[in-house]
Structures are given as structure tokens and as C-alpha cells.
Amino acid sequence: MSGASKKLHFVAVHGFGHGAWCWYKIRYLFEALDYKVTCLDLKGSGIDPSDPNTIFTFQDYNKPLIDLLSNLPENEKVILIGHSAGGLSLTYAIHRFAKKIHMAIYVAANMLKLGFVTPQDYKDADPDLSIYGDVTTTTYGLGADQPPTSVIIKEEFQRKILYHLSSKEDSTLAAMLLRPGPLIPFVGVHFTEGLDADSVPRVFIKTMHDRVIKQEQQDAMVSRWPPSQVFELESEHSPFFSTPADLFGCLLKAVASINCAT
């Protein structure tokens, strides 16, 4: 193991309804070069046994990430990678654990400094899938007269919206593993700004054929909260499937700019 790779610990955070499984190609590439990588299942996601219909706060949803950061040795930092709604988890972590984070890398992700506060935030970061029709199945775990508690994209629309440039093998795997994501934790989620939040370098990786977070939305988020670096991938919303080598290359280029010994 090289001296450089010993100092780097990557933590990958999935998007809505996904899990640690979606990073399997990226995990392989990191481990092939002896980097340390942790792929998390947030609560109610992946193989976490929690029922997403019983998760009501953003803090509870992110407990696996909070626990990891809270339990890091005093002199250890990590590089966070967040996909899609996982970007909100990265921003949440930046405000709470800035001193534990070398860099935050947003991959086709929500990148709002304070979360969803203004109408502009929703315009810039909230996916609008209405052009595809009735594409979701919603669960009302608290009763039909209460707000919905979870949602999933119907299987017949998943490839068209999420994975249209990925292999059919990967989109089939995803269809078998996707779970309904908890809705209530994301309603109006916003953050209290941490004192050191802007000390964490941020990188945004744009996906140029994205049908979830549109190009103009990605550009707006980059413009409003400028990161230190921006990369572009000829990918749909899921570059960990469709362009894993290119995504991995962007991740390595991003971290080459920081001194991980500090």
C-alpha cells in the first residue's frame, strides 16, 4: 500500500432509495489501488433492516453516517462522496463535522448550502419527474389522511429515468435492490450553518445526460454555492453504473488537489 493511499479514507453515501450496493464498481476500483473505502447504508436503505415508513427525521435517517464521523479517531479525516439526495447528507455532515472531512464530492447531487429554505432552492435541486407521468408508488404508513411516508419509482420507469445509459444487467440489479425511500425526513430539510462549513473543499461532478437532476439545476447549484472544482461526465444520473472508470478518474483528480497529511 502506498503512503498516499494509507492517508485516504473515502466514504460513499448513496442517494434516495439506493444503498451501499450501488457503489460496487467504485469500491472495487478503490480497493484495487489499496485505498480505504466505506460504502454506507443509511437508515432504511440497502440491507439496513429499518422500515423507511418509520423514519421521521433527517438526523435519524443519517445515523450511520453520524456514527461513523463521531467515532473517527481524533487525527483521522475522510473524503465524503455523495450521490443525488446523498448530497444533502454531505452538507449536513459538513455543518456538523467539518474538522473530520478532507473534502466533499457531490456526484449529480443536491448541493444546497442551507438545504431547502427558499422557493429557489426547490427549483434548483428538487427533481421534477412529472414529464414522465405517474412514475412513483407512494406509501401512507401513518394512515391515508396523513402525509406519505415513503416513495419508490415504479420498476417500469426506473431504467428510463435513472439508468438509461447503464447496462441492462446493472439496471436489472438495481430493480431487485431499490427500496422505497423515507419521505418525511426530506420535507423542508434545512441546516444550521456550522462555523467551519466553508473550510471543507467541495467538488461537483456533473452528469450531462441526467433525467433526474437536470442540467440547468446542476448549473444553478454550482453557481449559487461555487465548489473548488467541477468535472463533467457523459453519463445519466447513475455514473457509478454507466461510466465507473470515468467517475473514478474524477474522484482521484479531485483528491489530488488536497494535502491529506493535514
C-alpha positions as CSV (number, residue, x, y, z in Angstrom):
1,M,0.0,0.0,0.0
2,S,1.4,3.4,-0.9
3,G,1.9,6.1,1.6
4,A,-0.6,8.3,-0.1
5,S,-3.4,5.7,-0.2
6,K,-2.9,5.0,3.5
7,K,-3.9,8.6,4.3
8,L,-7.1,8.5,2.2
9,H,-10.4,7.1,3.5
10,F,-13.3,7.5,1.2
11,V,-16.9,7.3,2.5
12,A,-19.6,6.8,-0.2
13,V,-23.2,7.9,0.5
14,H,-26.0,6.7,-1.7
15,G,-29.0,8.6,-3.0
16,F,-32.7,8.2,-2.4
17,G,-33.9,4.6,-2.3
18,H,-30.5,3.2,-3.1
19,G,-27.9,1.6,-0.8
20,A,-24.2,0.8,-0.4
21,W,-24.7,-1.7,-3.2
22,C,-24.8,1.0,-5.9
23,W,-21.1,1.7,-5.4
24,Y,-19.9,-1.8,-6.0
25,K,-17.8,-0.9,-9.1
26,I,-16.3,2.2,-7.5
27,R,-15.5,0.2,-4.3
28,Y,-13.7,-2.4,-6.5
29,L,-11.6,0.3,-8.2
30,F,-10.6,2.0,-4.9
31,E,-9.7,-1.3,-3.3
32,A,-7.7,-2.4,-6.3
33,L,-5.4,0.6,-5.6
34,D,-5.3,-0.1,-1.8
35,Y,-7.5,2.9,-0.9
36,K,-9.7,2.5,2.1
37,V,-13.4,2.9,1.2
38,T,-16.6,2.6,3.3
39,C,-19.9,2.4,1.5
40,L,-22.7,3.2,3.9
41,D,-26.3,2.1,4.1
42,L,-28.3,5.0,5.5
43,K,-31.2,4.0,7.7
44,G,-34.0,2.1,5.9
45,S,-31.7,1.7,2.9
46,G,-29.8,-1.2,1.4
47,I,-29.6,-4.0,3.9
48,D,-30.4,-1.8,6.9
49,P,-33.4,-3.5,8.5
50,S,-35.3,-0.3,9.4
51,D,-38.7,0.3,7.8
52,P,-38.5,3.5,5.8
53,N,-42.0,4.3,6.9
54,T,-40.8,4.7,10.5
55,I,-38.0,7.2,9.8
56,F,-39.2,10.7,10.6
57,T,-36.1,12.9,11.0
58,F,-33.1,13.6,8.8
59,Q,-30.8,13.0,11.8
60,D,-32.3,9.5,12.3
61,Y,-32.0,8.7,8.6
62,N,-28.3,9.7,8.6
63,K,-27.5,7.9,11.9
64,P,-25.0,5.5,10.2
65,L,-23.0,8.5,8.7
66,I,-23.2,10.4,12.0
67,D,-22.0,7.4,13.9
68,L,-19.0,6.9,11.5
69,L,-17.9,10.5,11.8
70,S,-18.4,10.7,15.5
71,N,-16.3,7.6,16.1
72,L,-13.3,8.6,13.9
73,P,-10.0,8.8,15.7
74,E,-9.1,12.3,16.6
75,N,-6.5,12.7,13.9
76,E,-8.4,11.0,11.1
77,K,-10.4,12.7,8.3
78,V,-12.4,11.2,5.5
79,I,-13.4,12.2,2.0
80,L,-17.2,12.1,1.5
81,I,-18.8,11.2,-1.8
82,G,-22.5,11.7,-2.1
83,H,-24.8,10.8,-5.0
84,S,-28.2,12.5,-5.7
85,A,-30.0,13.1,-2.4
86,G,-26.9,11.9,-0.7
87,G,-25.6,15.4,-1.3
88,L,-27.9,16.6,1.4
89,S,-26.3,14.1,3.8
90,L,-22.8,15.5,2.8
91,T,-23.9,19.1,3.5
92,Y,-25.4,18.0,6.8
93,A,-22.1,16.4,7.7
94,I,-20.1,19.5,6.6
95,H,-22.1,21.7,9.0
96,R,-21.6,19.3,12.0
97,F,-18.3,17.6,11.4
98,A,-16.2,20.0,9.2
99,K,-13.0,19.1,11.1
100,K,-13.4,15.4,10.2
101,I,-13.8,16.0,6.5
102,H,-11.0,16.5,4.0
103,M,-13.3,17.1,1.0
104,A,-16.9,16.6,0.0
105,I,-17.6,15.3,-3.6
106,Y,-21.1,15.8,-4.9
107,V,-22.0,13.4,-7.8
108,A,-25.1,14.6,-9.6
109,A,-26.1,15.6,-6.1
110,N,-28.2,18.1,-4.2
111,M,-25.7,20.8,-3.2
112,L,-27.6,23.5,-1.2
113,K,-25.6,25.3,1.5
114,L,-28.6,25.5,3.9
115,G,-30.9,22.9,2.4
116,F,-34.4,23.6,1.2
117,V,-35.2,27.1,2.6
118,T,-36.5,29.2,-0.3
119,P,-38.6,28.5,-3.4
120,Q,-35.4,28.9,-5.4
121,D,-33.8,26.0,-3.6
122,Y,-36.7,23.7,-4.7
123,K,-36.4,25.0,-8.3
124,D,-32.7,24.3,-8.3
125,A,-32.5,21.0,-6.5
126,D,-35.8,19.2,-6.3
127,P,-36.3,16.6,-9.0
128,D,-39.4,17.0,-11.2
129,L,-40.3,13.8,-12.9
130,S,-43.8,14.9,-13.9
131,I,-42.9,14.8,-17.6
132,Y,-42.7,11.0,-17.4
133,G,-46.3,10.7,-16.0
134,D,-47.3,8.8,-12.9
135,V,-44.0,7.2,-12.1
136,T,-44.0,6.6,-8.4
137,T,-45.6,4.3,-5.8
138,T,-46.3,6.1,-2.5
139,T,-46.9,4.6,0.9
140,Y,-49.0,6.2,3.6
141,G,-47.6,4.5,6.6
142,L,-49.4,6.8,9.1
143,G,-52.8,6.5,7.5
144,A,-54.4,7.7,4.3
145,D,-55.3,11.1,5.9
146,Q,-51.6,11.7,6.9
147,P,-48.6,12.8,4.7
148,P,-47.0,10.0,2.7
149,T,-44.1,8.2,4.5
150,S,-42.2,6.6,1.6
151,V,-42.0,6.5,-2.2
152,I,-40.3,4.5,-4.9
153,I,-40.1,4.9,-8.7
154,K,-42.1,2.2,-10.4
155,E,-40.0,-0.6,-11.8
156,E,-41.2,0.0,-15.4
157,F,-39.8,3.6,-15.2
158,Q,-36.6,3.0,-13.3
159,R,-34.3,2.4,-16.3
160,K,-35.8,5.2,-18.4
161,I,-35.3,7.8,-15.6
162,L,-32.3,6.6,-13.6
163,Y,-30.2,4.2,-15.7
164,H,-30.9,4.7,-19.4
165,L,-27.1,4.7,-20.3
166,S,-26.3,1.8,-18.0
167,S,-26.1,-1.8,-18.9
168,K,-29.3,-3.8,-18.7
169,E,-27.5,-6.1,-16.2
170,D,-27.0,-3.1,-13.8
171,S,-30.5,-1.7,-14.2
172,T,-31.9,-5.2,-13.6
173,L,-29.7,-5.5,-10.4
174,A,-31.0,-2.1,-9.3
175,A,-34.6,-3.1,-9.8
176,M,-34.0,-6.0,-7.5
177,L,-32.4,-3.9,-4.8
178,L,-34.1,-0.5,-4.8
179,R,-36.3,0.2,-1.8
180,P,-38.8,2.9,-1.1
181,G,-37.1,5.9,0.4
182,P,-38.3,7.7,3.5
183,L,-40.1,10.9,2.6
184,I,-40.7,12.7,5.9
185,P,-37.0,13.3,6.7
186,F,-36.7,15.2,3.5
187,V,-39.6,17.5,3.9
188,G,-38.2,21.0,4.2
189,V,-34.8,19.7,5.3
190,H,-32.5,22.6,6.1
191,F,-29.3,23.1,8.1
192,T,-27.9,25.5,10.7
193,E,-24.7,26.7,9.2
194,G,-21.6,25.4,11.0
195,L,-18.7,27.8,11.8
196,D,-16.3,25.8,9.7
197,A,-18.5,24.7,6.9
198,D,-16.8,26.7,4.2
199,S,-13.4,25.3,5.3
200,V,-14.3,22.0,3.6
201,P,-13.3,21.9,-0.1
202,R,-16.2,20.8,-2.3
203,V,-16.2,19.2,-5.7
204,F,-19.2,18.9,-8.1
205,I,-19.3,16.1,-10.7
206,K,-21.9,17.0,-13.4
207,T,-23.8,14.3,-15.3
208,M,-24.5,15.6,-18.7
209,H,-27.4,13.4,-19.7
210,D,-29.2,13.4,-16.3
211,R,-33.0,12.9,-16.3
212,V,-33.4,13.4,-12.5
213,I,-31.3,16.5,-11.6
214,K,-31.5,18.4,-14.9
215,Q,-28.5,20.2,-16.4
216,E,-29.9,23.6,-15.5
217,Q,-30.4,22.6,-11.9
218,Q,-26.8,21.3,-11.6
219,D,-25.5,24.6,-13.1
220,A,-27.7,26.6,-10.7
221,M,-26.4,24.8,-7.7
222,V,-22.8,25.2,-8.8
223,S,-23.4,28.9,-9.5
224,R,-25.0,29.6,-6.1
225,W,-22.5,27.7,-3.9
226,P,-19.4,27.5,-6.1
227,P,-17.2,24.4,-5.4
228,S,-13.4,24.4,-5.8
229,Q,-13.6,22.1,-8.8
230,V,-16.2,20.9,-11.4
231,F,-16.0,17.9,-13.5
232,E,-18.3,16.6,-16.3
233,L,-19.3,13.1,-17.1
234,E,-21.1,11.8,-20.3
235,S,-23.4,9.9,-18.0
236,E,-27.0,9.7,-16.9
237,H,-28.0,10.0,-13.3
238,S,-26.0,6.9,-12.3
239,P,-22.4,7.2,-13.4
240,F,-21.3,4.5,-10.8
241,F,-23.0,2.1,-13.3
242,S,-22.7,3.7,-16.7
243,T,-19.2,5.4,-16.5
244,P,-17.5,3.9,-13.4
245,A,-13.9,4.3,-14.8
246,D,-14.5,8.0,-15.7
247,L,-16.2,8.7,-12.4
248,F,-13.3,7.0,-10.5
249,G,-10.8,9.2,-12.5
250,C,-12.7,12.3,-11.5
251,L,-12.6,11.3,-7.9
252,L,-8.8,10.7,-8.0
253,K,-8.3,14.0,-9.8
254,A,-10.4,15.8,-7.1
255,V,-8.4,14.5,-4.2
256,A,-5.1,15.1,-5.9
257,S,-5.6,18.8,-5.0
258,I,-5.6,18.3,-1.3
259,N,-2.9,17.5,1.2
260,C,-4.3,14.6,3.1
261,A,-1.5,14.6,5.5
262,T,-3.0,17.6,7.3
